[in-house]
Amino acid sequence: MMNGRDLRIFVKVAELGSISHAAKALNYVQSNVSSRIQKLEEDLNVVLFFRSKQGMQLTPEGKVLIDIAYKIIELSDKMMQVARSGGQPVGKLEIASVETVIKLPLILSKFNKNYSSVDLRLATGVTTALRDKVLNYQLDGAFVTKSRLTSHPELTEVDVFEEKLVLIADHHADDLITLLERPLLTFSDGCGYRAKFQEWLKSIGRDLTKNMELGTLETTLGSVISGLGIAFVPYSAVAHYEKTGLIYCHELPEKYSAITTTFIYRGNEEISPVLQAFVETIDLAKDDAISPFYRF
């Protein structure tokens, strides 16, 4: 009979693409990880991985089963949380966020103070990737940019706050079209800001000459300041740079610049006490004034 430990080993090998890396991450002996994968394949009567010098790659059957494994592990963890907690928030909570949620530290701090026994883990990513991870049970929830991409029958959305996107450059331009001759510095494909900017470009019948993916907000801002290109980012993340004269903000029509940050989670099932507590914390924190440390 397969067990939960074997499923966790299977998932870790799939994520890292290596028996040795998975063994190190799980603090297991490498031979034990290898034997457990073989045993799982025997129990399921299916080959889960292609094995090569480049590492371990999921077979088509493995790709189907990995999603099921995530669901089983998540439901198992939820069951243990409920059994141990007596309805109180304890255990692990894995969430993620797009990089520019300015209020995130306030929300996390409030939650951590009230529920210090919860193991809160945070990752970052772009909207579409985070949406898929929530749907596939790899995350409990995520802060993303609200759009048609986040509208899904299995997801519940909790709107956190609204803000404005601005086009930033290292100099002021009276004509925005001239700025489009410079590279647009973006996050990975699937970013909600990038999608909004492309909608605006389409509305004016223009194309970018070049697009450069930089990955992080910090790198993007530094590159704009140095004159490498332009970027489309939340005003709250760059207002202090504008005040010091390091960048200049250019406004686009509201249709393309107004965004809502929303927290998504799987709403087609009963949520755990931990996730329920986090959602309640968002409702409490989103109306609070941002502390001076985070006010830009």
C-alpha positions as CSV (number, residue, x, y, z in Angstrom):
1,M,0.0,0.0,0.0
2,M,1.4,3.4,-0.9
3,N,1.6,5.9,2.0
4,G,1.9,9.6,2.5
5,R,5.6,9.5,2.9
6,D,6.0,7.9,-0.5
7,L,3.8,10.6,-2.1
8,R,5.9,13.4,-0.5
9,I,9.1,11.8,-1.8
10,F,7.5,11.5,-5.3
11,V,6.5,15.2,-5.2
12,K,10.0,16.3,-4.0
13,V,11.8,14.3,-6.7
14,A,9.4,15.8,-9.3
15,E,10.0,19.3,-8.1
16,L,13.8,19.1,-7.9
17,G,14.3,16.7,-10.8
18,S,16.9,14.7,-8.9
19,I,17.0,11.8,-6.5
20,S,20.1,13.2,-4.7
21,H,18.7,16.7,-4.3
22,A,15.4,15.3,-3.0
23,A,17.2,13.1,-0.5
24,K,19.1,16.1,0.7
25,A,16.0,18.3,1.0
26,L,14.1,15.6,2.9
27,N,17.1,14.5,5.0
28,Y,16.9,11.0,3.7
29,V,19.5,8.5,2.5
30,Q,19.7,8.6,-1.3
31,S,19.2,4.9,-1.7
32,N,16.0,5.1,0.5
33,V,14.5,7.8,-1.8
34,S,15.3,5.7,-4.9
35,S,13.8,2.5,-3.4
36,R,10.7,4.3,-2.3
37,I,10.1,5.7,-5.8
38,Q,10.6,2.2,-7.3
39,K,8.2,0.8,-4.7
40,L,5.6,3.5,-5.6
41,E,5.9,2.7,-9.2
42,E,5.4,-1.0,-8.5
43,D,2.3,-0.3,-6.3
44,L,0.8,1.9,-9.0
45,N,2.0,-0.3,-11.9
46,V,3.2,2.7,-13.8
47,V,6.5,4.4,-14.7
48,L,6.6,7.8,-13.0
49,F,9.9,9.2,-14.3
50,F,12.2,9.1,-17.3
51,R,15.7,8.6,-15.9
52,S,18.7,10.1,-17.6
53,K,22.0,11.8,-16.9
54,Q,20.2,15.1,-16.9
55,G,18.0,13.9,-14.0
56,M,14.5,12.7,-13.4
57,Q,11.7,13.9,-15.7
58,L,8.0,13.1,-15.2
59,T,6.5,10.7,-17.7
60,P,3.0,11.6,-19.1
61,E,1.5,9.3,-16.5
62,G,3.7,10.9,-13.8
63,K,2.4,14.4,-14.8
64,V,-1.2,13.2,-14.3
65,L,-0.4,11.6,-11.0
66,I,1.6,14.5,-9.6
67,D,-1.5,16.7,-9.4
68,I,-3.4,14.0,-7.6
69,A,-0.4,13.6,-5.2
70,Y,-0.5,17.3,-4.3
71,K,-4.2,17.0,-3.6
72,I,-3.8,14.0,-1.4
73,I,-1.0,15.6,0.6
74,E,-2.9,18.8,1.0
75,L,-6.0,17.1,2.2
76,S,-4.0,14.9,4.6
77,D,-2.3,17.9,6.1
78,K,-5.7,19.7,6.4
79,M,-7.1,16.6,8.2
80,M,-4.2,16.6,10.7
81,Q,-4.5,20.3,11.3
82,V,-8.2,20.0,12.2
83,A,-7.6,16.9,14.3
84,R,-4.8,18.5,16.3
85,S,-6.3,22.0,16.6
86,G,-9.7,21.4,18.0
87,G,-10.8,24.0,15.5
88,Q,-8.0,26.5,16.4
89,P,-5.5,27.7,13.8
90,V,-2.3,25.6,14.0
91,G,-0.1,23.9,11.5
92,K,1.3,25.1,8.2
93,L,0.1,27.8,5.7
94,E,1.7,28.1,2.4
95,I,0.9,31.3,0.4
96,A,2.5,33.4,-2.3
97,S,2.3,36.8,-3.7
98,V,3.1,38.9,-6.7
99,E,6.1,41.1,-5.8
100,T,4.5,44.5,-5.4
101,V,1.9,44.0,-2.7
102,I,2.8,46.9,-0.5
103,K,0.4,46.0,2.3
104,L,1.6,42.5,2.5
105,P,4.0,43.1,5.4
106,L,1.2,44.6,7.4
107,I,-1.1,41.6,6.8
108,L,1.6,39.0,7.6
109,S,2.7,40.9,10.7
110,K,-0.9,41.0,12.0
111,F,-1.4,37.3,11.3
112,N,1.9,36.2,12.8
113,K,1.2,38.2,16.1
114,N,-2.2,36.6,16.5
115,Y,-1.3,33.1,15.3
116,S,2.3,32.5,16.2
117,S,1.9,28.7,16.3
118,V,1.2,28.7,12.6
119,D,4.1,27.9,10.3
120,L,3.6,30.6,7.7
121,R,5.5,30.2,4.4
122,L,5.7,32.8,1.6
123,A,6.8,32.6,-2.0
124,T,6.6,35.0,-5.0
125,G,5.6,34.6,-8.6
126,V,3.4,36.0,-11.4
127,T,-0.4,35.9,-11.4
128,T,-1.0,33.0,-13.8
129,A,1.6,30.7,-12.2
130,L,0.3,31.4,-8.7
131,R,-3.3,30.8,-9.8
132,D,-2.3,27.4,-11.2
133,K,-0.4,26.4,-8.0
134,V,-3.5,27.3,-5.9
135,L,-5.7,25.2,-8.2
136,N,-3.2,22.3,-8.1
137,Y,-3.0,22.3,-4.2
138,Q,0.6,23.5,-4.2
139,L,-0.4,26.6,-2.4
140,D,-3.1,27.4,0.1
141,G,-3.7,30.8,-1.4
142,A,-2.1,33.7,-3.2
143,F,-2.2,37.5,-3.6
144,V,-2.5,38.2,-7.4
145,T,-3.7,40.9,-9.8
146,K,-7.4,40.5,-10.4
147,S,-8.5,39.9,-14.0
148,R,-10.3,37.4,-16.1
149,L,-7.3,35.1,-15.6
150,T,-8.1,34.8,-11.9
151,S,-11.9,34.2,-12.4
152,H,-12.3,30.5,-12.0
153,P,-15.2,28.4,-10.7
154,E,-13.0,26.6,-8.1
155,L,-11.5,29.8,-6.7
156,T,-12.8,32.3,-4.2
157,E,-11.5,35.9,-4.4
158,V,-11.0,38.3,-1.5
159,D,-10.3,41.8,-2.8
160,V,-7.5,43.4,-0.8
161,F,-7.0,46.9,-2.2
162,E,-7.0,48.9,-5.4
163,E,-4.2,51.0,-6.8
164,K,-2.9,52.6,-9.9
165,L,-0.2,51.5,-12.4
166,V,2.1,54.0,-13.9
167,L,4.7,53.9,-16.7
168,I,8.0,54.9,-15.2
169,A,11.2,56.1,-16.9
170,D,14.4,57.9,-15.9
171,H,13.2,61.2,-17.5
172,H,10.0,63.1,-18.2
173,A,8.5,62.7,-21.7
174,D,5.7,64.9,-23.1
175,D,4.9,62.2,-25.6
176,L,4.5,58.7,-24.3
177,I,5.0,57.3,-27.8
178,T,8.7,58.2,-27.6
179,L,9.1,56.1,-24.5
180,L,7.9,53.1,-26.4
181,E,11.1,53.1,-28.4
182,R,12.9,51.9,-25.2
183,P,12.8,48.3,-23.9
184,L,9.9,47.5,-21.6
185,L,11.3,45.9,-18.4
186,T,8.8,43.3,-17.1
187,F,8.2,40.3,-14.9
188,S,7.7,36.9,-16.4
189,D,4.9,36.2,-18.9
190,G,1.7,35.8,-16.9
191,C,2.1,39.0,-15.0
192,G,-1.1,41.0,-14.6
193,Y,0.7,44.4,-15.1
194,R,2.3,43.2,-18.3
195,A,-1.1,42.1,-19.6
196,K,-2.6,45.5,-18.8
197,F,0.1,47.3,-20.6
198,Q,-0.3,45.1,-23.7
199,E,-4.0,45.9,-23.7
200,W,-3.1,49.6,-23.8
201,L,-0.6,49.1,-26.6
202,K,-3.3,47.3,-28.6
203,S,-5.8,50.1,-28.0
204,I,-3.4,52.6,-29.6
205,G,-2.2,50.3,-32.4
206,R,1.4,50.2,-31.2
207,D,4.0,47.5,-30.6
208,L,7.0,47.4,-28.4
209,T,10.4,47.4,-30.0
210,K,11.8,45.2,-27.2
211,N,10.8,43.4,-24.1
212,M,13.2,42.4,-21.3
213,E,12.2,40.1,-18.4
214,L,14.1,40.9,-15.3
215,G,12.2,38.9,-12.7
216,T,12.2,41.1,-9.5
217,L,10.9,44.6,-8.7
218,E,14.2,45.7,-7.2
219,T,16.1,44.8,-10.4
220,T,13.5,46.4,-12.6
221,L,13.5,49.7,-10.6
222,G,17.3,49.8,-10.6
223,S,17.4,49.2,-14.3
224,V,14.9,52.0,-15.0
225,I,16.9,54.4,-12.9
226,S,20.0,53.6,-14.8
227,G,18.3,54.3,-18.1
228,L,18.0,50.7,-19.4
229,G,14.3,51.0,-20.2
230,I,10.8,51.7,-19.0
231,A,8.4,49.7,-16.7
232,F,4.7,49.5,-15.8
233,V,4.4,49.1,-12.0
234,P,2.1,50.1,-9.1
235,Y,2.5,53.8,-8.1
236,S,2.7,52.8,-4.4
237,A,5.9,50.9,-5.1
238,V,7.7,53.8,-6.7
239,A,6.2,57.1,-5.3
240,H,9.3,57.6,-3.0
241,Y,11.6,57.3,-6.1
242,E,9.6,59.9,-7.9
243,K,9.8,62.3,-4.9
244,T,13.6,62.0,-5.0
245,G,13.8,62.6,-8.7
246,L,15.2,59.2,-9.6
247,I,12.3,58.3,-11.8
248,Y,9.4,60.0,-13.5
249,C,5.8,58.6,-13.5
250,H,3.6,58.8,-16.6
251,E,-0.1,58.1,-16.3
252,L,-2.1,55.9,-18.7
253,P,-6.0,55.9,-19.0
254,E,-7.7,54.5,-16.0
255,K,-9.1,51.6,-18.0
256,Y,-5.5,50.3,-18.3
257,S,-4.0,51.6,-15.0
258,A,-6.5,50.7,-12.3
259,I,-5.9,47.3,-10.7
260,T,-7.2,45.3,-7.8
261,T,-5.0,43.0,-5.7
262,T,-7.0,40.0,-4.6
263,F,-6.3,37.0,-2.5
264,I,-7.4,33.7,-4.1
265,Y,-8.0,30.3,-2.6
266,R,-9.8,27.1,-3.4
267,G,-13.4,27.9,-2.4
268,N,-15.1,24.7,-3.6
269,E,-14.3,22.9,-0.4
270,E,-14.3,23.5,3.3
271,I,-11.3,25.6,4.2
272,S,-9.0,24.8,7.2
273,P,-9.0,26.8,10.4
274,V,-5.6,28.2,9.5
275,L,-6.7,29.5,6.1
276,Q,-10.0,30.9,7.5
277,A,-8.0,32.8,10.1
278,F,-5.8,34.2,7.4
279,V,-8.7,35.4,5.3
280,E,-10.2,37.0,8.4
281,T,-6.9,38.8,9.0
282,I,-6.9,40.2,5.5
283,D,-10.4,41.6,6.1
284,L,-9.2,43.3,9.3
285,A,-5.9,44.6,7.9
286,K,-7.0,45.9,4.5
287,D,-8.9,48.7,6.0
288,D,-6.1,49.7,8.4
289,A,-3.9,52.6,7.7
290,I,-0.5,51.7,6.4
291,S,2.1,52.4,9.0
292,P,4.6,55.2,8.3
293,F,7.3,52.6,7.5
294,Y,5.3,51.4,4.5
295,R,3.9,54.7,3.4
296,F,5.8,55.9,0.3
